[in-house]
Amino acid sequence: MGRIYNFSAGPATLPEAVLQEAAEEMLDYRGTGMSVMEMSHRSKAYETIHNEAIADLRELMNIPDNYKVLFLQGGASTQFAMIPMNLMKNRVADYIITGQWAKKAYKEAQLYGKANAIASSEDKMFTYIPDCSDLPISPDADYVYICQNNTVFGTKFHTLPNTKGKLLVADVSSCFLSEPIDVTKYGIVYGGVQKNVGPAGTVIVIIREDLITDDVLPGTPTMLRYKTHADSNSLYNTPPTYGIYICGKVFKWLKQRGGLTAMRDYNEKKAAILYDYLDHSQMFKGTVEKKDRSLMNVPFVTGNPDLDAKFIQEAKERGLENLKGYRTVGGMRASIYNAMPMDGVIALVEFMREFERRNG
Ligand SMILES: *Cc1c(COP(=O)(O)O)cnc(C)c1O
């Protein structure tokens, strides 16, 4: 049995070359006689893995010197609390609600201060990105928060909001490293790596240095202070070593492929194959506004839940797996992250065409 095309939203498909290399190094990592997961996080071999991963990420994303890269734990969801605990000096923050992940972050921030929902697309089931060119930003807001790519609903901010000078904080979990971004536009950019970068359990935080202070909300635990991790190069306690090792391999894979500009071109071509088909199909329809479409998560429906179920089942029999939409949304969703090859998307569209012919 070979590998299937895995369209899961996360944990998601990883580059086969990376998995193969990790397999080869599993029992004896480069002559150390042990696996990376058995290795001290203070060892020379691990230190090299750790620092190369940071350096490669800095190079890939062109991260300026006044930003730190942190490898943390607790998934993206722990950041929902860590961000207000560390940044909410005035106990006010503005949230743009474009999906369930943004909403969860907004609700969590309410535990620490006044979180304002200054824009939302919930009125139309999160199928678009609201106009964010002139929002009622709170004068005393400590930051403005967005989820840049909405994994569940398949929308994406193609233009960043006008924060009127306030700090921008962005969850980029499901579009991490899918295209170049200008890091200087953000105070914090963060993402759980299990969508587009590596195994679950590691979260990467890129944070501007002046935001790393001891001036945090009273009672903030040591482990939830950015300063704790920044001061120790993410080695305050045992970091998720194996996860960081795999992320490091993915960074090298991305560099070999020409970096993030090349990835964006590839991702745009891949997504266009699927969207073009959806725009012409009589049976399958995309569910979000065209101008706000994600390059990574593509939801679609037939309009008939029984036909959706039949499609998902038959696709699975063809080796096209995990196409079921999010549990609260239904329909289908194809996640086509960096590691999904063009051939996977072509195979999906060919099957959709055939399914439509048979059932139309
Ligand atoms: C998956 C996801 C999360 C939650 O990640 P965990 O690591 O499970 O906490 C948060 N934000 C976005 C955009 C996601 O896609």
PDBQT file of the ligand as one rigid body, heavy atoms in Angstrom, charges set to zero:
ROOT
HETATM    1  C1  LIG A 401      -5.647  24.534  13.630  1.00  0.00    +0.000 C 
HETATM    2  C2  LIG A 401      -5.670  25.973  13.917  1.00  0.00    +0.000 A 
HETATM    3  C3  LIG A 401      -5.594  26.465  15.239  1.00  0.00    +0.000 A 
HETATM    4  C4  LIG A 401      -5.538  25.555  16.444  1.00  0.00    +0.000 C 
HETATM    5  O1  LIG A 401      -4.312  24.927  16.516  1.00  0.00    +0.000 OA
HETATM    6  P1  LIG A 401      -3.926  23.977  17.750  1.00  0.00    +0.000 P 
HETATM    7  O2  LIG A 401      -2.481  23.741  17.509  1.00  0.00    +0.000 OA
HETATM    8  O3  LIG A 401      -4.775  22.751  17.632  1.00  0.00    +0.000 OA
HETATM    9  O4  LIG A 401      -4.198  24.730  18.998  1.00  0.00    +0.000 OA
HETATM   10  C5  LIG A 401      -5.585  27.829  15.425  1.00  0.00    +0.000 A 
HETATM   11  N1  LIG A 401      -5.651  28.681  14.382  1.00  0.00    +0.000 NA
HETATM   12  C6  LIG A 401      -5.738  28.243  13.109  1.00  0.00    +0.000 A 
HETATM   13  C7  LIG A 401      -5.806  29.226  12.000  1.00  0.00    +0.000 C 
HETATM   14  C8  LIG A 401      -5.750  26.885  12.834  1.00  0.00    +0.000 A 
HETATM   15  O5  LIG A 401      -5.836  26.457  11.567  1.00  0.00    +0.000 OA
ENDROOT
TORSDOF 0
